């Protein structure tokens, strides 16, 4: 099942209109290689594809030598480097190619922005367009299948338990889905962190992921994580930063314009994919037997909103909101100075905005998102 990705048209547009280096970030196995190949299916020129994981042409590609680089790409119209973060000095070498061979189109993918960003960002300032690719979105699945809202609703339990990785959607057997996710989360998903970052205690990486998996939808205390893992606060922050830059987790900060009563010192942390989250805690039980369905629903909706926002260039500040007295909203967006508050409920059909929210932000909107209307939230309607 090859699902059309929303980023495909964005890539095609930039490929035809721009001469910049196109960089696609995303976790391993989300479909970056497939996306690029599908985008290039009808490309009129000759394409050189290099997978940096298998190390062909590595010496020339990391040489900083114009003659060697010219020799590598001679006769080609487009250079596609997959997993480019594995190439030493990739940014400098792409800069040389871009500056001396402006007619050559270049696409690079990276499953970890930590090393690729450090090696690409500075040398290629002003020379790149960056894109992010996530696991399949509900919007992409709906577009592929033509399913109506009722049919989409029947898939929710599967998505909340097994996630939306492309391979997971292709696998029909549930035991094989579990096996795939367990293998993915053992090390492959954060392979680049272990290989490229200066990790002194690699076992702590899995431990911190497991602790975070139990805390989705809750305020996360850096001090508590540090005490549980018996490492420093700075080390915890370092691990969180690496996991964000490898597209495993993302954070929401607390919204505030009144620092005395609104809580902003701790973040909430979510997973880009719930199959990965459930693999970490080794729980693939059905929703009817779980105690964390509300947490899964909140994570699912916020991650889906994030995917759609990136794909449709919907720029917004994203937060949660909570006061010291306990009033809260699961999700807040700020666009053009306008605040929009959302309550994300699995079972509720009615909900009211917190009184403190209305009093503090009288011009803000309030919306309940549940199973009946969630596709409007996901599709940014």
HELIX and SHEET records of a PDB file:
HELIX    1   1 UNK A    7  UNK A   17  1                                  11    
HELIX    2   2 UNK A   32  UNK A   39  1                                   8    
HELIX    3   3 UNK A   58  UNK A   61  1                                   4    
HELIX    4   4 UNK A   66  UNK A   73  1                                   8    
HELIX    5   5 UNK A   84  UNK A   86  5                                   3    
HELIX    6   6 UNK A   90  UNK A  100  1                                  11    
HELIX    7   7 UNK A  113  UNK A  120  1                                   8    
HELIX    8   8 UNK A  138  UNK A  145  1                                   8    
HELIX    9   9 UNK A  149  UNK A  153  1                                   5    
HELIX   10  10 UNK A  156  UNK A  162  1                                   7    
HELIX   11  11 UNK A  166  UNK A  170  1                                   5    
HELIX   12  12 UNK A  174  UNK A  186  1                                  13    
HELIX   13  13 UNK A  188  UNK A  190  5                                   3    
HELIX   14  14 UNK A  191  UNK A  196  1                                   6    
HELIX   15  15 UNK A  202  UNK A  214  1                                  13    
HELIX   16  16 UNK A  222  UNK A  229  1                                   8    
HELIX   17  17 UNK A  233  UNK A  245  1                                  13    
HELIX   18  18 UNK A  274  UNK A  280  1                                   7    
HELIX   19  19 UNK A  287  UNK A  289  5                                   3    
HELIX   20  20 UNK A  293  UNK A  311  1                                  19    
HELIX   21  21 UNK A  355  UNK A  360  1                                   6    
HELIX   22  22 UNK A  374  UNK A  378  1                                   5    
SHEET    1   A 5 UNK A  47  UNK A  51  0                                        
SHEET    2   A 5 UNK A  78  UNK A  82  1                                        
SHEET    3   A 5 UNK A 105  UNK A 110  1                                        
SHEET    4   A 5 UNK A  21  UNK A  25  1                                        
SHEET    5   A 5 UNK A 128  UNK A 132  1                                        
SHEET    1   B 7 UNK A 219  UNK A 220  0                                        
SHEET    2   B 7 UNK A 267  UNK A 271 -1                                        
SHEET    3   B 7 UNK A 249  UNK A 254 -1                                        
SHEET    4   B 7 UNK A 317  UNK A 322  1                                        
SHEET    5   B 7 UNK A 328  UNK A 335 -1                                        
SHEET    6   B 7 UNK A 338  UNK A 344 -1                                        
SHEET    7   B 7 UNK A 365  UNK A 369  1                                        
END                                                                             
